[in-house]
Amino acid sequence: QVRLVESGGGLVRPGGSLKLSCAASGFIFSVFNMNWYRQNPEKEREWVASIDSTGRIIKYADLVKGRFTISRDNFKKIVSLQMNDLKPEDTAVYYCNTRDTWGQGTQVTVSS
């Protein structure tokens, strides 16, 4: 069974950091590109970052470029999202994705 499980969300003050992780199982992780998306109740789900199967091609949404870093460990089957200098507008449920498979999401709340 293909499965993605996110973790690492929480409450953080503006300017703080969090690291999200997504554990994959049930498929050959090392050949799939991986993505992070986010959604808050007032907006549609938006793409945040992508990493190709090798980890060499990485892309970011303009809103997070320079603050977020996506990475992957093909041995451990984990994709991570290091989030620095967090802003209140980063508050959302963050989802891990590959093709048509989504995790359950992890809540990130940035508030003082």
C-alpha positions as CSV (number, residue, x, y, z in Angstrom):
1,Q,0.0,0.0,0.0
2,V,1.4,3.4,-1.0
3,R,1.6,5.6,2.0
4,L,3.0,9.0,2.9
5,V,3.0,10.1,6.6
6,E,4.0,13.7,7.5
7,S,5.3,14.8,10.9
8,G,7.0,17.8,12.5
9,G,4.3,20.4,12.5
10,G,3.5,22.6,15.4
11,L,3.2,26.1,16.8
12,V,6.1,28.5,16.3
13,R,6.6,32.2,16.7
14,P,7.3,34.4,13.7
15,G,11.0,34.1,12.8
16,G,11.2,30.6,14.1
17,S,12.0,27.3,12.4
18,L,10.4,23.9,11.9
19,K,11.5,20.8,10.1
20,L,8.8,18.7,8.5
21,S,9.4,15.1,7.5
22,C,7.4,12.7,5.2
23,A,8.0,9.0,5.5
24,A,7.2,7.0,2.4
25,S,6.3,3.3,2.1
26,G,4.7,1.0,-0.4
27,F,6.6,2.2,-3.5
28,I,10.1,2.6,-4.9
29,F,10.8,5.9,-3.3
30,S,14.1,6.5,-5.1
31,V,12.5,6.8,-8.6
32,F,9.8,9.3,-7.7
33,N,9.9,13.1,-7.6
34,M,8.5,14.4,-4.3
35,N,6.5,17.6,-3.5
36,W,5.3,19.6,-0.6
37,Y,2.1,21.5,-0.8
38,R,0.2,23.6,1.8
39,Q,-3.4,24.7,2.4
40,N,-5.1,27.0,4.8
41,P,-8.9,27.4,5.1
42,E,-8.9,30.7,3.2
43,K,-6.9,29.5,0.2
44,E,-6.7,26.8,-2.3
45,R,-3.9,24.2,-1.9
46,E,-0.7,25.7,-3.2
47,W,2.6,24.1,-4.2
48,V,5.6,24.8,-2.0
49,A,8.6,22.9,-3.2
50,S,9.7,19.9,-5.4
51,I,12.7,17.6,-5.5
52,D,13.5,15.2,-8.2
53,S,14.3,11.5,-7.6
54,T,18.1,12.1,-7.5
55,G,17.8,15.2,-5.2
56,R,19.7,17.3,-7.7
57,I,16.8,19.3,-9.2
58,I,15.0,21.4,-6.7
59,K,12.3,24.1,-7.1
60,Y,10.6,26.4,-4.8
61,A,7.6,28.7,-4.8
62,D,8.6,32.3,-4.8
63,L,6.9,32.8,-1.4
64,V,9.2,30.4,0.3
65,K,12.4,30.7,-1.7
66,G,15.4,31.5,0.5
67,R,13.6,30.4,3.6
68,F,12.6,26.8,3.0
69,T,14.9,23.9,2.0
70,I,13.6,20.6,0.6
71,S,15.8,17.5,0.9
72,R,15.4,13.7,0.6
73,D,17.1,10.6,1.9
74,N,16.4,7.8,-0.5
75,F,17.9,5.2,1.8
76,K,15.5,6.1,4.7
77,K,12.7,6.9,2.2
78,I,12.1,10.4,3.8
79,V,11.6,13.8,2.2
80,S,12.0,16.8,4.5
81,L,11.2,20.5,4.5
82,Q,13.3,22.7,6.6
83,M,11.4,26.0,7.2
84,N,13.3,29.0,8.6
85,D,12.2,32.6,9.2
86,L,8.6,31.5,9.4
87,K,5.9,34.1,8.9
88,P,2.2,34.1,10.0
89,E,1.2,33.7,6.3
90,D,3.1,30.3,6.3
91,T,0.3,29.0,8.6
92,A,-1.3,26.0,6.9
93,V,-1.6,22.3,6.7
94,Y,1.4,21.0,4.9
95,Y,1.1,17.9,2.7
96,C,3.6,15.6,1.2
97,N,2.8,14.4,-2.4
98,T,4.0,12.2,-5.2
99,R,1.9,11.7,-8.3
100,D,-1.7,11.1,-7.1
101,T,-0.7,10.1,-3.5
102,W,-1.1,12.5,-0.6
103,G,-0.3,12.3,3.1
104,Q,-2.7,13.3,5.8
105,G,-1.0,16.6,6.4
106,T,0.7,18.2,9.4
107,Q,-0.5,21.6,10.8
108,V,2.0,24.4,11.0
109,T,0.9,27.5,12.9
110,V,3.0,30.6,13.1
111,S,1.8,33.0,15.7
112,S,3.1,35.2,18.5
